[in-house]
Amino acid sequence: MITGAGAGIGAGLARYAARELGMAVVLADVESAAVAELREELTAAGARAVDVWCDVRDPAALEQLAERTAAESGPVRLLVNNAGVEQFGYLWDTPVANWQRLVEVNINGVFHGIKAFLPRMMAEPGQSWVWNLSSIGGVSASPLQAPYIMSKHAVLAITECLYQEVELAGHADHVHVQAVLPGAVASNIFESAGAVEDGDLAAAEDHRSAMLKVKAAAMDPVDAARVFFDQAASGEFYLRSQGFVGDAMSARADVLTHRRAPVLPTGEFTVPAD
Ligand SMILES: NC(=O)c1ccc[n+]([C@@H]2O[C@H](COP(=O)([O-])OP(=O)(O)OC[C@H]3O[C@@H](n4cnc5c(N)ncnc54)[C@H](O)[C@@H]3O)[C@@H](O)[C@H]2O)c1
């Protein structure tokens, strides 16, 4: 079960899971055409896939999806709470509606997914996995995308607490919780990102352009999926697409250890060689 499966990382995970691992995939997204096209591509290649319209902001939609999937396809072995959106611009220029959308998709969407699917996973004895999409941004600070960075810190915290709660409730032997931290993976997230309507429009758009340049050097989503599945299979908790995500985690630990104030990044954003 992959939310936000219509593009980028979600689509890469779906392609890898269906084609390389032989998994049956449920492709959930608000972009119906995108998931229908991906479903056609996968089934034409002999893989098992269904597409479904689902807005992760709606708790009832996730509950219905969990119910329908259990009835029609059986137990979900891997839930990927992947749907996410970006937002550029100064925090004080951010439209309230954009802030709310981001919180609803990136944070509430993960919660609704957990609430709909986790009890079913815990209630049946099979092995199952839950992956929540945090980010390299979940262990760092970065200007001109504060709502996004905030949401990715939140998802990481949710995932760490969930890991503990599954153990506390006695289900860690069969329900496995893992945090996914992509670094730079080719996707549509920067094109579809929200901007600002008032204030410093140029700062927001310059940041979008800088991030779009990063996309050119970003990892292929199917390659990223392979890395995530391999790390998950070896029991890692923090699934990292690239080595520099681990470096960012170490840098974060160092900042906190030495209680250093955040440092403003300088120069162009680049994707470090791995
Ligand atoms: N691409 C990267 O380098 C990168 C880095 C770090 C973290 N991430 C995280 O990975 C996840 C996937 O991002 P991506 O880069 O592949 O983005 P993307 O924009 O390519 O794909 C996101 C998908 O989510 C869908 N979506 C948006 N709102 C939705 C909603 N309300 N309900 C259901 N689906 C919805 C979109 O239609 C789209 O198909 C996000 O959570 C993102 O924060 C991505």
The ligand as a Gaussian input file, in Angstrom:
#p B3LYP/6-31G(d) Opt

LIG

0 1
 N       12.257000      13.584000      -3.730000
 C       13.107000      13.743000      -2.727000
 O       14.311000      13.933000      -2.924000
 C       12.610000      13.657000      -1.318000
 C       13.533000      13.930000      -0.300000
 C       13.122000      13.791000       0.999000
 C       11.830000      13.392000       1.295000
 N       10.942000      13.154000       0.286000
 C        9.588000      12.732000       0.646000
 O        9.177000      11.664000      -0.187000
 C        7.746000      11.683000      -0.329000
 C        7.388000      11.571000      -1.803000
 O        7.820000      12.755000      -2.427000
 P        8.266000      12.854000      -3.945000
 O        9.524000      13.648000      -3.928000
 O        8.232000      11.565000      -4.605000
 O        7.120000      13.846000      -4.469000
 P        6.158000      13.840000      -5.767000
 O        5.533000      15.180000      -5.773000
 O        6.878000      13.394000      -6.971000
 O        5.082000      12.734000      -5.378000
 C        4.175000      12.926000      -4.330000
 C        2.863000      12.257000      -4.668000
 O        1.957000      12.502000      -3.565000
 C        0.683000      12.779000      -4.109000
 N       -0.130000      13.536000      -3.155000
 C       -0.050000      14.846000      -2.843000
 N       -1.009000      15.179000      -1.974000
 C       -1.708000      14.050000      -1.727000
 C       -2.819000      13.749000      -0.905000
 N       -3.427000      14.710000      -0.180000
 N       -3.292000      12.475000      -0.871000
 C       -2.703000      11.506000      -1.622000
 N       -1.653000      11.737000      -2.428000
 C       -1.163000      12.994000      -2.479000
 C        0.974000      13.575000      -5.372000
 O       -0.152000      13.570000      -6.251000
 C        2.185000      12.832000      -5.924000
 O        1.809000      11.801000      -6.799000
 C        7.276000      12.968000       0.325000
 O        6.775000      12.687000       1.627000
 C        8.539000      13.794000       0.409000
 O        8.511000      14.720000       1.450000
 C       11.300000      13.294000      -1.019000

